[in-house]
């Protein structure tokens, strides 16, 4: 079996990227880590995000992953350099910010976009800086309650509509060219978010955009799998029924979800322990 693609997020949201990768690259194996014990990442300090991301990157690289996908906007905005340092020069690292920015520039040149994201993502200023560098204007709003609401309610269809409505009630995004969902959880509430926007206003399909970029990077570096069989591994740092049910729903089949734990020092992957 070829080496897997490592992918991680604080919780279930990164599975929107994993699903897009499976659809675009069906021969590839995935090794997914959801750091559910510490989600949401959106309210964590940059220092904490760097520690969490570095520890998971160590686990994935020492497990032999050929590439790492940081399937979390908060981690991509604050800890991408730390992940690259751990991965080293021979393991490409793909975040979720730059592919979306480049897609926006190509499809909305000189346009104005709106963006919702976690507090950590918005406060990092990464999207604002990169969009401006590509000639785009950007309006942002932090939506700190949304990721947790989705994590809790997606598996049984109880994402609170009132939470979504509250973030768009003043119409701040309505006269922009498109909406960026700067959290991988948010596509799971797509219909609720779309209902708050003008009918013709597009929402950027970040999972598809990121999956396309991963495919490009693997092709350019001659890392695409040539085999037929694939094997996916899914780990979480805190097993919950809601995550297990939601993950199976997103991926379209039952998955074997393994709980692992590691020390608060986030040292070597040898500190990780697998639980039944």
C-alpha positions in Angstrom: 0.0 0.0 0.0 1.2 3.5 -0.8 1.8 5.9 2.0 -1.3 7.8 3.1 -2.2 11.4 3.1 -2.3 12.8 6.6 -5.1 15.2 7.4 -6.2 16.8 10.7 -8.7 19.2 12.2 -10.0 19.9 15.7 -13.1 17.9 15.0 -15.6 16.8 12.4 -15.2 19.7 10.0 -12.0 18.4 8.4 -14.0 15.4 7.1 -15.5 17.8 4.5 -12.0 18.0 3.1 -11.4 14.2 3.6 -14.6 13.4 1.6 -13.6 15.7 -1.2 -10.2 14.0 -1.3 -11.7 10.6 -1.5 -13.9 11.7 -4.4 -11.1 13.4 -6.3 -8.3 10.9 -5.5 -10.0 7.5 -5.0 -6.7 5.6 -5.0 -5.3 7.5 -2.1 -5.3 6.3 1.5 -6.1 8.8 4.3 -5.0 9.0 7.9 -7.3 11.4 9.7 -6.9 12.8 13.2 -9.7 14.8 14.8 -8.4 16.6 18.0 -11.9 16.5 19.6 -10.5 16.7 23.1 -9.4 20.3 22.3 -12.0 21.5 19.9 -13.0 24.1 19.0 -9.6 25.4 17.8 -11.2 28.7 17.1 -11.0 30.0 20.6 -7.4 28.8 21.3 -4.3 31.0 21.5 -1.8 30.9 18.7 0.6 29.2 21.1 -1.8 26.5 21.8 -2.7 26.0 18.2 1.0 25.6 17.4 1.4 23.0 20.1 -1.6 21.0 19.0 -0.8 21.1 15.3 2.9 20.3 15.9 2.0 17.2 18.0 -0.4 15.9 15.4 2.0 16.6 12.6 4.7 14.5 14.4 2.3 11.6 14.7 1.3 11.7 11.0 4.8 12.2 9.6 6.3 9.4 11.8 3.5 7.2 10.7 4.8 7.6 7.1 2.3 10.1 5.6 3.6 11.4 2.3 1.7 14.7 2.6 -0.1 16.7 5.3 -3.4 18.6 4.9 -4.1 21.1 7.6 -7.9 20.8 7.3 -8.6 23.6 9.7 -8.7 27.3 9.1 -7.6 28.2 12.6 -4.6 26.0 12.4 -3.8 27.0 8.8 -3.9 30.6 9.8 -1.8 30.3 12.9 0.3 27.1 12.8 1.2 26.3 9.2 4.9 27.2 9.6 5.1 25.0 12.7 3.6 22.0 10.8 6.0 22.5 7.9 8.9 22.6 10.4 7.8 19.3 11.8 7.1 17.7 8.4 10.5 18.6 7.0 11.4 19.4 3.4 10.3 16.2 1.8 6.6 16.1 3.0 4.4 18.8 1.4 2.0 20.6 3.7 -1.2 22.0 2.3 -3.3 24.4 4.3 -6.8 25.6 3.5 -6.2 29.3 3.2 -4.0 29.9 0.1 -5.9 27.6 -2.3 -9.2 29.4 -1.5 -7.5 32.8 -1.9 -6.1 31.9 -5.3 -9.4 30.5 -6.4 -11.1 33.7 -5.4 -8.6 35.8 -7.3 -9.1 33.8 -10.4 -12.9 33.8 -10.3 -13.7 37.2 -8.7 -10.8 39.5 -9.8 -10.9 42.9 -8.1 -14.1 41.8 -6.3 -15.3 42.1 -2.8 -15.9 39.0 -0.8 -17.4 38.3 2.6 -16.0 35.8 5.1 -17.2 34.0 8.2 -14.7 32.1 10.4 -13.6 31.4 13.9 -12.2 34.1 16.1 -8.7 32.7 15.8 -8.9 32.7 12.0 -10.3 36.2 11.7 -8.0 37.7 14.3 -5.0 36.2 12.6 -5.5 38.5 9.7 -4.2 35.9 7.2 -7.2 36.0 4.9 -7.3 39.8 4.9 -3.6 40.0 4.1 -3.7 37.4 1.3 -6.9 38.6 -0.3 -5.5 42.2 -0.4 -2.3 40.9 -1.9 -4.4 39.4 -4.7 -6.4 42.6 -5.3 -9.5 41.6 -3.4 -11.5 43.4 -0.8 -12.7 41.4 2.2 -15.4 41.8 4.8 -15.0 39.5 7.8 -17.1 38.4 10.7 -16.1 36.1 13.5 -18.8 33.5 14.2 -17.5 31.8 17.4 -20.6 29.8 18.3 -21.1 28.1 14.9 -18.4 25.4 14.8 -19.4 24.0 18.2 -23.1 24.1 17.2 -22.4 22.2 14.1 -20.2 19.6 15.9 -23.0 18.9 18.3 -26.0 19.0 16.0 -24.9 17.8 12.6 -25.3 14.1 13.3 -29.0 14.4 14.2 -30.0 17.4 12.1 -30.3 19.8 15.1 -27.9 22.6 14.1 -29.7 25.7 15.6 -30.9 27.9 12.8 -31.1 30.9 15.2 -27.3 30.8 15.6 -26.8 31.1 11.9 -29.5 33.8 11.5 -27.9 35.9 14.2 -24.6 36.3 12.4 -26.3 37.6 9.2 -29.2 39.5 10.6 -27.8 43.0 9.8 -27.2 42.1 6.1 -23.5 42.9 6.2 -22.6 40.3 3.5 -25.5 40.8 1.1 -23.8 43.1 -1.5 -20.6 41.2 -1.9 -19.5 38.9 -4.7 -19.4 35.7 -2.7 -19.0 34.2 0.7 -15.9 32.4 2.0 -16.6 29.7 4.7 -13.4 30.0 6.6 -14.0 27.0 8.8 -14.2 23.4 7.5 -17.2 22.8 9.8 -19.3 25.4 8.0 -20.1 23.5 4.8 -22.1 21.1 7.0 -24.5 24.0 7.6 -24.5 25.1 3.9 -28.3 25.2 3.4 -28.8 27.2 6.6 -26.1 29.7 5.6 -27.3 29.9 2.0 -30.8 30.8 3.2 -29.4 34.0 4.8 -27.9 35.2 1.5 -29.3 36.6 -1.7 -30.3 33.7 -4.0 -27.6 34.3 -6.6 -24.8 34.8 -4.2 -22.2 32.0 -4.5 -20.5 30.3 -1.5 -17.0 29.2 -2.3 -16.7 25.4 -2.3 -13.6 25.2 -0.1 -13.4 21.4 0.2 -13.4 20.9 -3.6 -10.9 23.7 -4.0 -8.5 22.3 -1.4 -8.8 18.8 -2.8 -7.9 20.0 -6.3 -4.8 21.7 -4.8 -3.8 18.6 -3.0 -4.1 16.6 -6.2 -1.9 19.2 -8.0 0.8 19.1 -5.4 0.9 15.3 -5.3 1.1 15.2 -9.1 3.8 17.8 -9.3 5.9 16.0 -6.7 5.2 12.5 -8.3 3.5 11.3 -5.1 0.2 10.2 -6.6 -0.7 6.6 -5.7 -0.6 4.1 -8.5 -2.2 1.3 -6.6 -5.8 0.2 -6.5 -6.5 -0.7 -2.9 -7.0 2.1 -0.3 -7.2 2.0 3.5 -8.4 4.9 5.6 -7.7 5.4 9.3 -9.7 7.7 11.5 -8.6 8.8 15.0 -10.0 11.1 17.6 -8.6 12.3 20.9 -12.0 12.0 22.5 -14.5 9.5 21.2 -18.1 10.6 21.1 -21.2 9.1 19.6 -22.1 12.3 17.8 -18.7 12.4 16.1 -18.9 8.7 15.1 -22.4 9.1 13.7 -21.6 12.4 11.9 -18.3 11.0 10.5 -20.1 8.0 9.0 -22.7 10.3 7.5 -20.2 12.6 5.9 -18.0 9.8 4.5 -21.0 7.9 3.3 -20.2 4.6 5.0 -19.6 3.2 8.5 -16.1 4.0 9.8 -13.9 2.4 12.5 -13.2 5.3 14.8 -10.2 4.9 17.1 -9.6 7.0 20.2 -6.0 7.9 21.0 -4.5 10.1 23.8 -1.2 11.7 24.3 0.5 13.8 27.0 -0.1 17.5 27.4 3.5 18.1 26.5 2.7 17.2 22.9 6.1 15.6 22.6 6.9 12.7 20.4 4.2 10.4 19.0 5.5 7.8 21.3 3.5 9.6 24.0 0.3 8.7 22.2 -1.7 5.8 23.6 -4.4 4.0 21.7 -7.6 3.0 23.5 -10.1 0.3 22.6 
